[in-house]
Amino acid sequence: MNISDRGINQGVSRELNNVFTKEQVNAVKNADGQSANAQIAKVAVGELFRGQILDITNNQVSIALDGRGILNARMLDSVNLNIGDNLAFLVQENDGVNVMIKPQPESAGAMKDNAIFKILEGNNLMPTEKNYQIAESLMNRGMPVDKGHMQQIMQQSYKFPDTSIDTLISLNKLGIEVNEANIQQYTDYMNNAHQLSGNLNALSTELADFFTAEIQSVGTSGEVQNTDAMLDKNNMILEVISDPVDMPSEALNDIVINVKPDMNVVQNTNNNGTTVNNQTVINSVSQEMAGEKPLSGISNTLVADEADKLSDKLGVKNDTVREIFHKLSNMGFSSEDLASLSKESDSPTKLLNNINKILENNKEQLPADTIKDLFASHEYNNMLNEATNKKLSINPREMQEPKELDDLYNKIYDKTNKLMNMLSKSGTGGQGGESLNNTAKSVQERIDFMQNLNNMYAYAQIPVRTAGNEMNSELFVYMNKRAKKDVKDEVSALLHLDMEHLGATDVHVSLHGSTVHTRFYVEDEESARIIDEHMTMLEKAINDSGYSLTNEVIAREPSLAKPVNMVVDQMLGNDLEKSVKRYSFDIRM
């Protein structure tokens, strides 16, 4: 709508629904119409004012201002207004002569509008659109609507202009510092993109790819310095992911191969004492790995057997270990050497450290290109990825005490610190190194934000690894730590699982006395059927622990098939987004 300080004096052409009589309207208009328009012409852009619709004639509208007379305006566009409406108007443009105003929707009714305007007036704050929005959001979240909070949110909105007022107020309500990192973390939670396991998987993948790129950048002339450079890079990565228990085994010091870089044919002796050349060994191993009969009489079944046994022990794919052993065989390591390597390796990280040790012990005998062939291989990349993933996740079967989860968070934080320090000191990596550093920082920010939430709620994310698969789980116990609720007879918790086959699954668990009740919320009927079929396993486990079980399985409605996370909804949604049914405030300061 457009108004002018010259005013538009139009007669009343229809009934006013008993809001004002025709005589009252004409009297006000004649006395104050000019001054009301002049007053609005001085109002700043972005300010709000209230008025009641008196008359609508064609594209002209008369608005009774609260105690300031009648405002006459012209509607430029089709606006759905009714005589008798009492609503707010926003000043969109004002050049001193023409003023554009826009009716504001009244989603919660005039009662809320009046309450907000009174609050702003009581705090000596202008009724601008942003002030109105801040006051409304503070009200909706049950926070004090006073000048201090209003100004705090206003300052934060200027500092972070791309952040919504709702997000700023939510962080303040949670007692979390408002900064770029926490804004991003909160946004990720609200968009269901906050899974710690996703960051950890990205970190493992990027670390392995970074190492491969570093190895590929080293020359292959066979010179000793190139061998040393690749072993140093391998050591650099292993120092980041390894713990004291992963240090290489001293028992492997006796593994020494008889291979010279300048020899095309190397003599080896099989179990029968028959001498064969090294190329025959290589061909035999290669064919044995492929399931073919060796070309010579030498048997390398032990190599394949040891690879398969080690794969089962480490919980990794057979092909990965077989190919790594195949490459070690090509270098001249015997099946007995590989059996010793297998015996001394009880984890992927320990295996990588042991491989590095036997390579260092024999580096004078090994051409640089054979080491590069191993380190730059897809299989070694997979093993490094696997080792890092296992270090940064937890096996639920091995988790006995909550302290183990704290230890895991501390370990993740420590290893990401080591990684960032390594990248900083080495000065290598280029774009790949920068991306890896950013991912490590993102992991730490994820843990920091989770800790902030845990100060108020009993909440944790658990990066879980089972049978070679990773998944994210979230546990939320219904206990507001700030409220200090006294939980006596019943404890309730929500568990959210993101699983490969069942998808997003929420489990509500309540314990009353010795009775456990579970309610599973799944994505579809097929997932519900799978859980039903295996419910006896859960029931037995509960019974063995001295409890009884009751259970429900609920398939979400198709309309709710979008990604759902009840943990986040309960923790950040229902608590922060309560519907405000009444607006009753004491604005005395």
C-alpha positions in Angstrom: 0.0 0.0 0.0 1.1 3.5 -0.7 0.3 6.6 1.4 1.3 10.3 1.0 1.7 13.0 3.5 -0.8 15.0 1.4 -3.5 12.5 2.4 -6.3 10.9 0.5 -9.7 12.0 1.9 -12.3 9.5 0.8 -15.9 9.1 2.2 -17.0 6.0 3.9 -18.9 3.9 1.4 -20.0 0.9 3.4 -20.9 -0.2 6.8 -18.1 -0.6 9.3 -19.4 -3.7 11.1 -20.1 -1.7 14.3 -16.4 -0.9 14.8 -16.9 2.9 14.2 -20.0 4.8 13.2 -19.9 6.8 10.0 -20.1 10.0 11.9 -17.2 9.0 14.2 -15.0 8.1 11.2 -15.8 11.3 9.3 -15.1 13.3 12.5 -11.7 11.7 13.0 -10.8 11.9 9.4 -11.6 15.6 9.1 -9.7 16.4 12.3 -6.7 14.1 12.1 -6.5 12.6 8.6 -3.7 14.9 7.5 -1.7 14.6 10.7 -1.9 10.8 10.8 -0.5 10.6 7.3 2.2 13.1 8.1 3.1 11.1 11.2 3.5 7.8 9.3 5.5 9.7 6.6 8.2 10.2 9.3 8.3 6.6 10.4 11.6 4.7 9.6 11.8 1.8 7.2 11.4 -1.5 9.1 9.2 -0.1 11.9 5.8 -1.6 12.7 2.6 0.2 13.7 -0.9 -1.1 14.5 -4.2 0.0 13.0 -7.8 -1.1 12.5 -9.4 -1.2 9.0 -12.3 1.2 8.8 -13.2 1.3 5.2 -12.1 -0.3 1.9 -13.3 1.4 -1.3 -11.8 0.2 -4.6 -8.1 0.5 -4.1 -8.4 2.9 -1.1 -8.3 1.9 2.5 -8.8 3.9 5.7 -6.9 2.7 8.8 -7.6 3.9 12.4 -4.3 4.4 14.2 -4.2 3.8 17.9 -4.8 7.3 19.3 -3.3 9.0 16.2 -6.3 9.5 13.9 -7.0 8.0 10.5 -4.4 6.9 7.9 -5.6 7.0 4.3 -3.7 4.7 1.9 -3.8 3.3 -1.6 -3.4 -0.4 -2.2 -1.0 -1.1 -5.1 -1.5 -4.9 -5.1 -4.3 -7.2 -4.2 -4.3 -7.4 -0.4 -6.8 -9.5 1.5 -8.1 -7.1 4.1 -11.5 -7.0 5.8 -13.2 -4.1 7.5 -12.7 -4.4 11.3 -9.4 -6.2 11.0 -6.9 -5.1 13.7 -3.4 -5.8 12.6 0.2 -4.7 12.3 1.7 -2.9 9.3 5.4 -2.8 8.3 6.9 0.3 6.7 8.7 -1.1 3.7 9.8 2.1 1.9 9.8 5.8 2.9 11.3 8.6 0.8 9.7 11.3 2.9 6.8 11.8 0.5 5.5 8.3 -0.4 5.5 5.5 2.1 5.0 1.8 1.3 3.4 -0.2 4.0 2.7 -4.0 4.2 0.1 -5.7 6.4 1.8 -8.3 8.6 0.2 -11.8 9.0 -1.2 -12.5 12.4 -0.3 -16.2 12.8 -0.9 -16.3 16.6 -3.6 -13.7 16.8 -3.9 -10.1 17.9 -3.4 -11.0 21.6 0.2 -12.0 20.9 0.8 -8.9 18.8 -0.5 -6.7 21.5 1.7 -8.5 24.1 4.8 -8.1 22.0 4.2 -4.4 21.3 3.7 -3.8 25.0 6.9 -5.6 25.8 8.8 -3.5 23.3 7.3 -0.3 24.6 8.0 -1.3 28.2 11.7 -1.9 27.3 11.9 1.4 25.3 12.6 -0.5 22.1 11.4 0.5 18.7 8.7 -1.7 17.2 10.9 -2.7 14.3 10.4 -6.0 12.4 13.6 -7.5 13.9 12.7 -6.4 17.4 9.3 -8.0 17.0 10.9 -11.2 15.7 13.4 -11.4 18.5 10.7 -10.8 21.1 8.4 -13.4 19.6 11.2 -16.0 19.4 12.2 -15.4 23.0 8.5 -15.8 24.1 8.2 -19.0 22.1 11.1 -20.5 23.9 10.1 -19.5 27.4 13.0 -17.1 27.8 12.9 -13.7 29.5 11.8 -10.9 27.1 13.8 -8.1 28.6 16.0 -5.4 27.2 19.2 -7.3 28.1 18.2 -10.4 26.2 16.8 -8.4 23.3 20.0 -6.4 22.9 22.2 -9.6 23.2 20.3 -11.3 20.4 20.4 -8.2 18.3 24.2 -7.9 18.7 24.6 -11.5 17.7 22.3 -11.1 14.7 24.6 -8.3 13.5 27.7 -10.4 14.0 26.2 -13.4 12.3 23.8 -11.9 9.7 23.2 -15.2 7.9 22.1 -17.0 11.0 18.4 -17.1 11.9 17.1 -15.5 15.1 15.7 -18.9 16.1 19.1 -20.5 16.0 20.7 -17.7 18.0 18.1 -17.9 20.7 18.3 -21.7 20.8 22.0 -21.6 21.4 21.5 -19.0 24.1 18.8 -21.2 25.8 21.2 -24.1 25.7 23.9 -22.1 27.3 26.2 -22.7 24.3 28.6 -20.0 23.1 27.4 -18.4 19.9 30.2 -18.7 17.3 30.6 -20.0 13.7 31.4 -23.6 14.8 28.5 -24.0 17.2 26.1 -22.3 14.7 27.1 -24.9 12.1 26.9 -27.8 14.6 23.4 -26.7 15.7 22.3 -26.4 12.1 23.6 -29.9 11.3 21.6 -31.3 14.2 18.4 -29.6 13.0 19.0 -30.9 9.5 19.9 -34.5 10.8 23.4 -34.2 9.4 25.3 -34.3 12.7 26.4 -37.9 12.9 29.9 -38.2 14.4 30.5 -41.5 12.6 30.1 -39.7 9.2 32.9 -37.3 10.1 35.1 -40.2 11.3 34.5 -42.2 8.1 35.5 -39.2 6.1 38.6 -38.7 8.2 39.7 -42.3 7.7 39.1 -42.2 4.0 40.9 -38.9 3.5 43.8 -40.0 5.7 44.3 -43.1 3.6 44.0 -41.1 0.3 46.4 -38.5 1.6 49.0 -41.2 2.4 48.6 -42.7 -1.1 49.1 -39.3 -2.7 52.2 -38.7 -0.6 53.7 -42.1 -1.6 52.9 -41.5 -5.3 54.8 -38.2 -5.2 58.1 -40.1 -4.3 60.3 -41.1 -7.2 60.9 -44.7 -8.2 64.6 -44.7 -9.3 65.5 -47.3 -6.7 67.7 -45.0 -4.8 68.0 -45.5 -1.1 66.7 -42.0 -0.3 63.5 -42.7 -2.0 63.0 -45.9 0.1 63.8 -43.9 3.2 61.3 -41.1 2.2 58.4 -43.6 1.7 59.2 -45.4 5.0 59.3 -42.0 6.8 55.9 -41.1 5.4 54.5 -44.4 6.5 55.9 -43.9 10.0 54.5 -40.4 10.1 50.9 -41.7 9.5 51.3 -44.7 11.8 52.4 -42.5 14.6 49.1 -40.6 14.3 46.8 -43.6 14.6 48.9 -46.0 16.8 48.8 -46.6 20.5 51.5 -48.2 22.6 49.9 -51.6 22.2 50.4 -51.2 18.4 54.1 -50.8 18.4 56.0 -53.3 16.1 56.9 -56.6 17.6 60.6 -57.3 18.4 60.0 -60.9 17.5 60.1 -59.9 13.8 63.8 -58.7 14.0 65.0 -62.0 12.7 63.1 -61.7 9.4 65.9 -61.1 6.8 65.5 -61.7 3.1 68.2 -62.6 0.6 67.3 -60.2 -2.2 69.7 -57.7 -3.9 68.3 -54.7 -5.9 70.7 -55.4 -8.8 69.8 -59.1 -9.1 67.3 -60.3 -11.7 67.3 -63.8 -10.3 67.4 -64.6 -6.6 67.9 -68.0 -5.2 65.3 -69.5 -2.8 65.0 -73.0 -1.4 61.8 -74.8 -1.0 60.9 -77.3 1.7 62.4 -80.2 -0.2 65.8 -78.3 -0.6 65.2 -77.6 -4.3 66.6 -74.3 -5.4 64.4 -72.1 -7.6 64.8 -68.6 -8.8 62.9 -65.6 -7.4 60.8 -65.1 -10.5 59.5 -68.6 -10.2 58.5 -67.9 -6.6 56.7 -64.7 -7.7 54.8 -66.6 -10.5 53.9 -69.4 -8.1 52.6 -67.0 -5.4 50.6 -65.0 -8.0 49.0 -68.2 -9.4 48.4 -69.6 -6.0 46.5 -66.5 -4.9 44.4 -66.7 -8.0 43.5 -70.3 -7.3 45.7 -71.8 -10.1 48.2 -74.5 -9.9 51.8 -73.2 -9.5 54.1 -73.5 -12.4 56.9 -75.1 -10.4 57.0 -77.6 -7.6 57.3 -75.0 -4.9 54.1 -74.9 -2.7 52.8 -71.5 -1.4 49.6 -72.7 0.1 50.9 -71.6 3.4 50.9 -68.0 2.2 47.2 -68.1 1.2 46.3 -69.9 4.4 48.1 -67.4 6.6 46.4 -64.6 4.7 43.0 -66.1 5.3 43.6 -66.8 9.0 44.8 -63.3 9.5 41.8 -61.8 7.7 39.5 -63.7 10.0 41.4 -62.6 13.1 41.4 -59.0 12.1 37.9 -58.9 10.7 38.9 -57.6 7.3 38.3 -58.8 3.8 40.4 -61.8 2.7 41.3 -60.2 -0.7 42.9 -57.3 1.1 45.3 -59.4 3.2 45.9 -61.9 0.4 47.1 -59.1 -2.0 49.3 -57.5 0.7 50.9 -60.9 1.4 51.3 -61.4 -2.4 53.2 -58.2 -2.7 55.4 -59.1 0.3 56.1 -62.4 -1.3 57.1 -60.6 -4.5 59.7 -58.8 -2.4 61.2 -62.1 -1.3 59.5 -62.7 2.1 58.9 -66.4 2.6 55.7 -68.1 3.7 57.4 -68.7 7.1 58.1 -64.9 7.3 54.5 -64.2 6.6 53.4 -66.7 9.2 55.4 -64.9 11.8 54.0 -61.6 10.6 50.5 -63.0 11.0 51.2 -64.4 14.4 52.5 -61.1 15.8 49.6 -59.0 14.4 46.3 -58.9 16.3 44.9 -55.7 14.8 45.0 -53.8 11.5 47.2 -51.1 13.1 49.6 -53.7 14.6 49.8 -55.4 11.2 50.8 -52.1 9.5 53.4 -51.3 12.1 54.9 -54.8 11.8 55.0 -54.6 8.0 56.8 -51.2 8.3 59.3 -52.9 10.7 60.2 -55.8 8.4 60.5 -53.3 5.5 62.9 -51.1 7.5 64.9 -54.1 8.6 65.4 -55.1 4.9 65.3 -51.7 3.2 68.9 -52.1 1.8 67.7 -55.2 0.0 64.4 -53.8 -1.4 64.1 -51.6 -4.6 62.1 -48.4 -4.0 59.6 -49.4 -6.7 58.6 -52.6 -4.8 57.9 -50.6 -1.6 55.9 -48.0 -3.6 53.9 -50.8 -5.3 52.8 -51.9 -1.8 52.2 -48.5 -0.1 50.4 -47.0 -3.1 48.2 -50.1 -3.6 44.4 -50.1 -3.2 44.8 -52.9 -0.6 47.2 -51.0 1.6 44.9 -48.0 1.4 42.0 -50.2 2.5 44.0 -51.6 5.4 45.0 -48.1 6.6 41.4 -47.0 6.3 40.3 -50.0 8.2 42.9 -49.5 10.9 41.9 -45.8 11.4 38.2 -46.7 11.5 38.7 -49.3 14.2 40.7 -46.9 16.3 37.9 -44.3 16.2 34.9 -46.5 16.9 33.8 -48.9 19.5 32.5 -52.5 19.4 29.4 -52.7 21.5 30.2 -56.3 22.6 33.4 -55.0 24.2 31.8 -51.9 25.9 31.4 -52.7 29.5 31.6 -49.3 31.3 30.5 -45.8 30.3 34.0 -44.7 31.0 35.0 -46.5 27.8 33.0 -44.0 25.8 34.8 -41.1 27.5 38.1 -42.8 26.7 37.0 -43.1 23.0 36.2 -39.4 22.8 39.6 -38.5 24.4 41.3 -40.9 21.9 39.6 -39.3 19.0 40.5 -35.8 20.2 44.1 -36.9 20.8 44.6 -38.5 17.4 43.0 -35.6 15.5 45.4 -33.2 17.4 48.3 -35.4 16.4 47.1 -35.4 12.8 46.8 -31.6 12.6 50.2 -31.2 14.2 51.7 -33.6 11.8 50.2 -31.7 8.8 51.4 -28.4 10.2 54.9 -29.5 10.9 55.4 -31.5 7.6 54.0 -28.7 5.5 52.9 -31.3 2.9 49.7 -32.3 1.4 48.5 -29.3 -0.6 44.8 -29.3 -1.1 44.4 -32.9 0.2 46.2 -32.0 3.4 44.1 -28.9 3.8 40.9 -30.9 3.4 42.2 -33.5 5.9 43.0 -30.8 8.4 39.5 -29.3 8.0 37.9 -32.7 8.5 39.9 -33.3 11.7 38.9 -29.9 13.0 35.2 -30.7 12.2 35.5 -33.9 14.2 36.7 -32.0 17.2 34.0 -29.4 16.8 31.4 -32.2 16.7 32.7 -33.6 20.0 32.9 -30.1 21.6 29.3 -29.4 20.7 28.2 -32.8 22.0 29.9 -32.1 25.3 28.0 -28.8 25.5 24.7 -30.6 25.0 25.8 -33.1 27.6 26.2 -30.4 30.2 22.4 -30.0 30.0 21.1 -33.4 28.9 22.3 -37.0 29.3 23.2 -37.4 25.6 25.9 -39.2 23.7 26.7 -40.2 20.2 28.4 -43.6 19.9 30.3 -44.5 16.7 29.7 -48.2 16.5 31.5 -50.9 14.5 30.1 -54.4 14.1 31.1 -57.1 11.6 33.0 -54.7 9.4 30.1 -52.2 9.2 30.0 -48.7 10.8 26.9 -47.1 12.1 26.0 -44.1 14.3 23.9 -44.4 17.4 22.6 -41.7 19.7 21.5 -42.2 23.3 19.3 -39.6 25.1 18.2 -40.2 28.7 15.1 -38.3 29.8 16.7 -36.2 32.4 17.3 -32.5 32.2 20.5 -32.1 34.2 19.8 -28.4 34.9 16.4 -29.3 36.3 17.9 -31.9 38.6 14.9 -34.2 38.4 14.7 -36.9 41.0 14.3 -40.2 39.0 13.1 -42.9 41.4 10.9 -45.6 40.0 11.2 -45.2 36.2 14.0 -44.4 33.8 13.4 -43.7 30.1 15.8 -43.3 27.2 15.7 -42.9 23.5 18.2 -44.7 21.2 18.5 -43.6 17.6 20.3 -46.0 15.2 21.2 -45.3 11.5 21.7 -48.8 10.1 22.5 -50.1 6.6 19.5 -52.4 6.2 16.9 -51.1 8.7 17.6 -47.4 8.0 16.7 -44.8 10.7 15.4 -46.7 13.7 14.3 -45.1 17.0 14.0 -47.2 20.2 12.2 -45.8 23.2 13.2 -47.8 26.3 11.7 -47.5 29.8 12.5 -49.4 32.9 9.9 -49.6 35.7 11.0 -51.9 38.5 12.2 -55.1 36.8 10.1 -54.6 33.6 11.7 -53.2 30.5 9.4 -51.8 27.8 10.7 -51.1 24.3 9.0 -49.4 21.5 10.7 -49.6 18.1 9.9 -46.9 15.4 11.0 -48.1 12.0 10.8 -46.8 8.4 8.5 -49.4 6.9 6.6 -52.7 7.4 9.5 -54.8 6.2 11.8 -53.4 8.9 9.1 -54.0 11.4 8.8 -57.6 10.3 12.6 -58.2 10.6 12.6 -56.8 14.2 9.6 -58.9 15.1 11.3 -62.1 13.9 14.3 -61.5 16.1 12.6 -60.1 19.1 13.0 -63.5 21.0 16.8 -62.8 21.0 16.3 -59.5 22.8 13.8 -61.0 25.2 16.2 -63.8 26.1 19.0 -61.3 26.7 16.8 -59.2 28.9 15.6 -62.3 30.8 19.1 -63.5 31.4 19.8 -60.2 33.0 17.0 -60.6 35.5 14.4 -58.4 33.8 11.2 -59.1 31.8 10.4 -57.5 28.5 7.3 -56.0 26.8 7.7 -54.7 23.3 6.0 -52.8 20.5 7.2 -52.3 16.9 5.7 -49.4 15.0 6.1 -48.6 11.3 6.0 -44.9 10.7 3.3 -43.5 8.5 4.3 -43.1 4.8 3.9 -39.4 5.2 6.6 -39.5 7.9 9.0 -41.4 5.7 11.4 -38.5 5.6 14.5 -38.7 7.8 13.4 -38.7 11.4 15.6 -38.6 14.5 13.5 -38.7 17.7 16.5 -38.0 19.9 17.2 -34.7 18.2 13.5 -33.9 18.1 13.1 -34.6 21.9 16.3 -32.8 22.9 16.3 -29.8 20.7 12.8 -29.8 19.1 10.1 -30.3 21.7 12.1 -28.6 24.5 12.9 -25.5 22.5 9.9 -25.2 20.2 7.0 -25.4 22.6 3.7 -23.9 21.4 2.8 -20.8 23.3 -0.9 -20.9 24.1 -1.2 -17.8 26.2 0.4 -14.4 26.2 0.2 -12.8 29.6 3.2 -10.7 30.7 4.0 -8.3 33.5 6.2 -5.7 31.8 7.0 -3.7 34.9 10.8 -3.3 35.1 
